[in-house]
Amino acid sequence: MRHPTRLELLTSGSRNTLLSLETSMDIIEDIWDALLHAVEKRSPPPRTSIDLLAAL
């Protein structure tokens, strides 16, 4: 079973499904922002992938 596209959800009138998809993406964006700020606060900034992994 394939997942419906955003256009299919909009035209079907199934607003609850669309809202749940958007809400789940907000969580991912919040986590990404928190990780980005944690890395930006480091002094000096991580220069290698190993330093970046340690910062996260």
N, C-alpha and C positions, 0 to 999 in steps of 0.2 A: 504494500500500500504506500503510495507516494504522499508526501506532505503537500497541502495546498499552498499556492503562492499567495502573496499579499493581495494581489489583484483579485484572485478568486475569493479570498476572504471578504474583501470589501464589497464585491458584487453580490455575494451570497447573503449579506446582512448578518453574518455571524460575528457580531462585535465582541462577544465574550472571548472567543478564541483569539482574535486579533489582540485584544488587550493583554491576555496572558502571555502571548509571544513578546509583546513590547516590554512587559514587566520583567520577564526573564532576561532580556538584553540589558535592562537597566542595572541589574545585579552585576553582570559581567563588566559593564562600564565602570561601576563603582569600584570593583576590585582592581581593574586596570589602573584607575586614577590613584588608588591607594599605593599600589606598587610603584607607579611612576614617581609619586611624591617621596616615597621612601628612598628611591635611588637618587633623586635630585638633591635630597638633603645631605647626602654623603659628601665629605670633604677629605680628600680630593675625590672627584667622580670616578667611578670604576672605569678602568682602561682596557681590561681584558674580559673575556667571557667568564673566567674563573672569579674575578673580582665582582662581576655583575651577579653571578650566582650566590656569592657570599652576601651581597647586599640584600638580596631578596630573601 
